[in-house]
């Protein structure tokens, strides 16, 4: 099934507009160091979106921080911009990681957030975090990121399995770059241009099929009945998001939903 979550839609609108919603009391902060983008989200105590920001990033590659100084600088800049809009200091944050990465890489991601003067109070794998926001209690959540495709399988609200593999939106960009013989930046712009849908999707479809095969391998023999696909913000902006139904069809062809 495809899940359109109202809170995520509201948050995306805040990021796009740069607006800040009225709030009372303490705020919660989440930081996602992604392969394609860094995202900072601010909610109130009832988890209602208050503000958010995203910036293009190359500081992380497949869940591994490759530019620590750049990551800290980016998070610090976003934090300062949001603090100015909100009129309050942001002091604590949660952060998300791809499932299955080494403990040292987890610590490095947390260090980047703490390097921006945010106390890390929770670290959660990305598909599990997505499942919590989407309210999924039984089934599988596929988290399609810039560098990886992750999955969490839940039973009665508890995560029973997580996994992650390096195939994501960045790989789509690389395929476009090679096929059309253009630079990576130009290929990324092409991917994000909804008017280029017919030129983009047939070329990146093999990448989607690879994602489907990853999911099939993860869920085989685990009796998963429902599937939710969560696209990272860079893909939601792209023409790819308009063909998420094709992605689901591809998943279904590789894995018969029961």
TANORMO-V878709 format. One record per residue. N is the residue number from 1. RES is the residue in one letter. OMEGA is omega in whole degrees, -180 to 180 (none if undefined). D_LAST is the distance of its C-alpha to the last C-alpha in whole Angstrom. Layout:
n,res,omega,d_last
N,RES,OMEGA,D_LAST
N,RES,OMEGA,D_LAST
This chain:
n,res,omega,d_last
1,X,175,12
2,X,-176,16
3,X,174,18
4,X,-173,22
5,X,-175,24
6,X,-180,27
7,X,178,29
8,X,178,28
9,X,179,29
10,X,179,32
11,X,179,33
12,X,179,33
13,X,178,35
14,X,178,37
15,X,-178,37
16,X,-176,38
17,X,-175,41
18,X,-179,42
19,X,175,43
20,X,179,43
21,X,176,42
22,X,-179,44
23,X,173,44
24,X,175,45
25,X,-177,45
26,X,180,44
27,X,174,41
28,X,-179,38
29,X,174,38
30,X,-180,35
31,X,178,36
32,X,176,33
33,X,-177,35
34,X,178,33
35,X,-177,33
36,X,-175,34
37,X,167,35
38,X,-178,36
39,X,173,35
40,X,-178,37
41,X,178,36
42,X,177,38
43,X,173,37
44,X,-176,39
45,X,176,38
46,X,177,35
47,X,174,33
48,X,-179,34
49,X,179,35
50,X,-180,39
51,X,178,39
52,X,-178,38
53,X,175,39
54,X,177,37
55,X,178,39
56,X,-174,39
57,X,172,39
58,X,-174,39
59,X,180,40
60,X,177,37
61,X,178,35
62,X,176,31
63,X,-179,32
64,X,178,36
65,X,-180,39
66,X,178,41
67,X,-176,43
68,X,-178,44
69,X,179,47
70,X,179,45
71,X,179,42
72,X,-179,45
73,X,-178,47
74,X,-180,44
75,X,179,43
76,X,180,46
77,X,179,47
78,X,179,44
79,X,-179,45
80,X,-179,48
81,X,180,47
82,X,178,45
83,X,179,48
84,X,179,50
85,X,-175,48
86,X,-178,47
87,X,178,50
88,X,177,49
89,X,175,49
90,X,-171,45
91,X,-177,46
92,X,-179,42
93,X,167,39
94,X,179,35
95,X,-177,34
96,X,-178,31
97,X,171,30
98,X,180,27
99,X,173,26
100,X,179,27
101,X,-176,30
102,X,-179,34
103,X,180,36
104,X,178,38
105,X,175,36
106,X,-179,35
107,X,-179,39
108,X,178,40
109,X,178,38
110,X,179,39
111,X,179,42
112,X,180,42
113,X,180,41
114,X,177,44
115,X,177,46
116,X,177,46
117,X,173,47
118,X,176,44
119,X,-179,43
120,X,-177,40
121,X,179,39
122,X,174,35
123,X,-176,33
124,X,178,29
125,X,-169,27
126,X,179,25
127,X,178,22
128,X,176,22
129,X,178,25
130,X,179,23
131,X,180,20
132,X,-180,23
133,X,-178,25
134,X,180,21
135,X,180,21
136,X,178,17
137,X,-180,17
138,X,180,14
139,X,-178,11
140,X,174,13
141,X,177,16
142,X,-177,17
143,X,-179,21
144,X,-178,22
145,X,179,26
146,X,-176,29
147,X,-175,29
148,X,169,26
149,X,-178,22
150,X,180,21
151,X,170,18
152,X,176,18
153,X,-175,15
154,X,173,16
155,X,179,16
156,X,177,18
157,X,-180,20
158,X,178,21
159,X,-179,20
160,X,-179,19
161,X,173,19
162,X,177,20
163,X,-175,21
164,X,178,23
165,X,-173,24
166,X,167,27
167,X,-178,26
168,X,-176,26
169,X,178,28
170,X,179,31
171,X,174,30
172,X,179,29
173,X,-179,33
174,X,178,34
175,X,178,33
176,X,180,34
177,X,-179,37
178,X,-176,38
179,X,-176,37
180,X,179,39
181,X,179,42
182,X,179,42
183,X,-177,42
184,X,-180,40
185,X,178,41
186,X,179,41
187,X,178,37
188,X,178,36
189,X,179,38
190,X,180,37
191,X,-177,33
192,X,-177,34
193,X,-177,35
194,X,-179,33
195,X,-179,36
196,X,-173,35
197,X,-176,31
198,X,179,32
199,X,-174,34
200,X,-167,31
201,X,179,28
202,X,-178,28
203,X,-178,30
204,X,-177,27
205,X,175,24
206,X,176,24
207,X,177,24
208,X,178,21
209,X,176,20
210,X,176,21
211,X,-180,19
212,X,-180,16
213,X,177,17
214,X,-180,18
215,X,-179,15
216,X,-179,13
217,X,-179,16
218,X,-172,16
219,X,179,12
220,X,177,12
221,X,-180,12
222,X,172,11
223,X,177,8
224,X,-178,8
225,X,-177,5
226,X,-179,8
227,X,176,11
228,X,-180,14
229,X,179,17
230,X,179,20
231,X,174,23
232,X,-171,27
233,X,-179,30
234,X,178,31
235,X,178,28
236,X,179,28
237,X,-171,31
238,X,176,30
239,X,180,29
240,X,-177,26
241,X,-180,25
242,X,179,25
243,X,178,23
244,X,177,20
245,X,176,18
246,X,178,19
247,X,179,18
248,X,177,14
249,X,178,14
250,X,177,15
251,X,-178,13
252,X,180,10
253,X,-179,12
254,X,-174,13
255,X,-177,9
256,X,177,6
257,X,-177,4
258,X,none,0
